[in-house]
Amino acid sequence: MLTYRKLLAANKEWVQSKLEQRPDFFKELSQGQRPEFLWIGCADSRVPAEDLTGCQPGELFVHRNVGNLVPESDVNALSVLQFAVEHLKVKHVIVCGHYGCGGVLHAMKHGDLGLLDAWLANIRTLYVEHASELATLDDESQRWDRLVELNVRRQVRNVAGSAIVHKAWNEEQRPLIHGWVCDLKTGYLKELETRTPE
Ligand SMILES: [Zn+2]
């Protein structure tokens, strides 16, 4: 079978299994969404948000890009954040990075990936800012892991510092902002930090 056909066949099986569990599953799903969580993760194929967290359709509002970035000037990410916070009224925003992130590794090197280099400049800046701390680590894999964590913390700071979140914190004391990292070698998520309304 052609590989893409496998996806369509798997979709039919998935629909059937959902209907067996709950005959009204799609009727209910089509009536609207009230997810409690916004997930901001990496586009990497190995970190599927719903699978990692056991979430069902309707439970996670998801934004993924290379390097799980929320740059202060990125209209795409900020539009997602605004919609999730102001309209869906999510209670939690989760920024999730992962060890072994190719985007982060590339930002540590001088490469030529065209447009992607401009996007990853957000992480390269972080790398330069923390150069002296990173230089104390023994090998590249440790520096890579550390930069993955620093990047998640920076994106949490960007989310927490946004006008969108400040407004929601002042008016409704939500959302909590979480920084997590997924360890691809074990599958486990690690909590780095949680920011509560100031
Ligand atoms: Zn990645």
Residues whose N, C-alpha, C, O or C-beta is under 5 A from the ligand:
A	BS01	ZN	C42 D44 G67 C101 G102 G103
